[in-house]
């Protein structure tokens, strides 16, 4: 069976695409899936993240860089789909690159991380147009917003939640909150699971997100 393909996309940078990609990839791998992360961003953050892991505890998913392929990401990713259960593509900002649109051509699901800020939300509107365009070719493509760095008790977060229905893309129930655990996971080249009990709230968030995404992809909860 060919791998399910998940593209993590946004019109702009700095919204947590790589954090979302790597946490999901690691969590899925921990559940026994064979997972590949495709680093399509020239910044190479996902590749450096995995390289930071110690030899004794390597990152649980395979990570390869295809940042040089640009608008041919879909062609190159298709070469790996028979070897993995799940492929996650960490895309560069869509405003700068043809790679996100290319990845979406073969994706089953697009995740759009957004920060809890009206300005960030408005800036991300461009990705909706990209999704609408790609759906003329990939009609089965699903898309979901994922709130990142959420601080739910703030007035700003409440305002953003009120704006989301007008965005035109459903959001996942699960979200990633503003926690130092996510930054620490990158430093150790792993996921929040590597940080032990002190990262318990973050681990719970990632696990909830993983379950929700897997259900969307047609897997068993």
Order of alpha helices (4+ residues) and beta strands (2+ residues): beta-alpha-beta-alpha-beta-alpha-beta-alpha-beta-alpha-alpha-beta-alpha-alpha-alpha
